[in-house]
Amino acid sequence: MEFNASNKYRSMQRAYEKLRKIQTNNGNEISNADSQDAVENFFNQCYHFKDWLKKDSRILLQLDVEEFITSSPCLSLAADYCNMFKHAGLDRRGRSEKQLEKINTHVNFDLTPGGFIASSRLELTIDGEKYDALKLATECMEEWDKFLDLNKVIFPDP
């Protein structure tokens, strides 16, 4: 089977856009689980993108992708978040050397002349510091774009 990294990148972009939509304007419907599901899906796509980069035979990476993730504050947090929920907790210190302590969901309903607009955002407390999940996801997307640029990897438009 062929592992096309550009397909995984596009999947990660779609997961990011869904997260962004849920956190900004989800129309007139929302559930408490929407943002948590979207965050988990995004960080899964984000972290596992590395595997597709390594296995895409058309890509020759100049930089070690594992070292890049570990040295990136946002990607290492994404890796830990992904692995924590994949393995029902971390058995050892993660890449970020930080501990996820709490997840809070904030649901908003903004009244408009036509009804309301619902949104939901996730706030992660990691080692006592609060992180907005969408902001962290945005930083992850920027980091992956930086990695692709450093490795001269260009994905053609679909």
N, C-alpha and C positions, 0 to 999 in steps of 0.2 A: 504494500500500500504506500502511496505517496503522501508525505506530510508537507503540505504547502503552507509555509509560515504566513504568507499573505492572507490566506483564509482565516487563520487563527487571529491575526491582527485585526481583520475586519470584524470578527466575532467579538473581540475585546472592545472595539469601537462601538458596536451595537449595544453591548452590555453597559458601557459608559453612558451612552445616550439615554438608555432606559433609566438608569440611576439619576441622571440629570433631570429627566422629565418628572420622575416621581418626587424629586426634591424641590422642583420649581413650579410645576403646573401639571397635575394629573387629572385635569378636568374636574368632574363632580363626583368622582368615586375614589376611595382610598381604603386600605385596611392597615391595621397595625403591623402586619407582616410584610407589606410591600417593600418598604425601604430595607428591611433586614435581608429579605430574599435578594433584592437587587444588589446590595452591597456584597453579599456572599458570592453571588454569581460573577460580579465584576472582578473581585479579588481572585477568584478561581481562574477566570480567563486571563487575568493580568499575570499571575504567577506562572501558570502553565504555558504561557507564550514562549518562555525560555526553552522548553522541550522541543517545540516546533522549530524554533530557530536552529537548535543543535541538530535536528534530524532532517532539515530541508537540504537535500543534496546540492541544490543550486546556490546555497549561501556559504561563503567562506568567511567566518568571523575572525576579525583581527584581535578582538578583546575577549577575555574569558567572561562569559555571561554570568556564571555563578559568582565570580568576584565582583562583577558590576552590581548585581543584586545586593550582595552583602554590604558593599560600600555605599549603597544608596539608602538614605534614611527612609524614604517613602516606600521603595520596593522591598526593603527588608521587613517593614511593618506589614506590607501586603502579603509577603511570604508567610509570616508568622500567623496572620489572620486566617489565611487559607489553610495552613496546616493545622491550626488549632481546631477548626471546625471539621476538617477531614478526619482527624484522629481523635476527636472528642477530648481535646486538651493537648498540651505539649508535654512530653516526658522529659525533655531537657530544654535548656535555654535556647531560644530561637535565634534567628539571624540578627534581629534588632537588639538583642540583649535586654528587651523590655517585656513587661507583663501586661497583657490586656486584663483590666480589672472590672470594667463595667461597660455595658452598652445601653444607651438611652435612646428611645424613639420619641421624636417630637412631631406631632401631627398638627397641621395648621389648616384652618378653613378661612379663606378670605372672601368676604361678601362682595358681590358684584351686582350690577343692575339685573343681570340675567340669572342670578342664583349665587353659586359659590365656586371657588376654585380650591381644590384640596391639594395638599402637598405633605410630604413626610420626609424627615431627615433623620439620619442616624448620627449620634454623637458617641465617639469611642473614648473611654478614659483609659489611657495607657501610661503606667508609671506616674499616676497623679495628674497627667496633662491631658486636656480635652482636645480631641481632634474631630473636625467635621469630616464625615466619610466622603462627601463629594469633593471637598478640597483636597483630601488625600488622594482620591482617585484621579483628580486632575493633575496632581504632581506626578503620579505614576505614569500617566499617559505622556507627559512631557519628558520624563526620564527615558521611557522606551523610545520616543522619537529621537532623543539625544543619542541613545545607544545605536539606533539604526543609522543615524547620520555619521557617527564616528566610524562605523563599520562599512559605510558607503552602500548600505542596503536600501534600495528604492523599490517599493511595491507599485506595480502598475495599477492604474485605476481599473476597477472591476468592469 
